[in-house]
Amino acid sequence: MTEIRRPDNMERITTPELANAFIEEQLAALREQIKDQKVLLALSGGVDSSVVAALLIKAVGQQLVCVHVNHGLLRKGEPEQVIEVFRNQMKANLIYVDASDRFLDKLAGVTDPEQKRMIIGNEFIEVFAEEARKQDGIRFLAQGTIWPDILESEAGIKAHHNAGGLPEDLQFELVEPVRILFKDEVRMVGEALGLPAGMVYRQPFPGPGLGVRCPGAITRDRLEAVRESDAILREEFAKNGLEGKVWQYFTVVPDFKSTGVKDGKRTFDWPCIIRAINTTDVMEVTVEHLPAELMDHLVSRIIKEVPGINRVLYDFTPKPPATVEYE
Ligand code: XMP
């Protein structure tokens, strides 16, 4: 583990010039550390791992092996964007693993939220380890650890989820080029590296993905309703200038049905819950109040376009008492 720490007097990266200076420094340091060896990276498409990938592609090119695991709980268009940006545009060495069936089969019938998380986490490590074993001569493992991760794990607030987890036979030296950065600095660096704005200013997305927004036992049809309604919500937020302004927004499709009526016939379908929140520290969260016309439009689009939904609800509950996610 590298023991690089953020110097107390380090200037906050707030301009493209400072971001470029950081990039130049890091490229030199990465080349010095990695030399002609190979580096492995689990690339989720989130801001941190994407910035690490972009830095490493610049620093060592084809010596970087990116693995993008699709656990079947990603949002609509996510794997396609990762492939487009990293394989097609940046010419990265990218392995795409569609493990959706494997995850969804393991999750079938599992209702306990903690057990769902555990299955997703363990399966992820297993899939990644299998890919890692197929590679020869990997010396380093790159991670998108950032400075708040270090501070939180030192303060005992949360286990620093990036570190460790791989089996004994897969022990690598760590490469953590954004370790000393705060999130806003990572975004600045991402922009300076030419990553698309949609990737750099992406809202937070939990590791277990849409799995925590499909409460109870995940079924493919209900998961699809979550994915489709989420895509509509994101599209409408972007169109209405709310992208990048509202901290986090998503849909949840709970596991119960209610009666409705469509074309003169009775329906019995799921509700779709919309949640849109703002926060600075995620410990306390307030609810974003949407304009009435946008609400009406969202209801009509979701009902019309998402199979299995006959009712749209809005969650007005702050945190506390509710958490952001439903599981
Ligand atoms: P809660 O539901 O705890 O969520 O109020 C607070 C923030 O954390 C995100 N979240 C997660 N992120 N893995 C993650 O990487 C997780 O298991 C996880 N659970 C919640 C959530 O989206 C929100 O931004």
Residues whose N, C-alpha, C, O or C-beta is under 5 A from the ligand:
A	BS01	XMP	P204 F205 P206 G207 P208 V282 T323 V324 E325
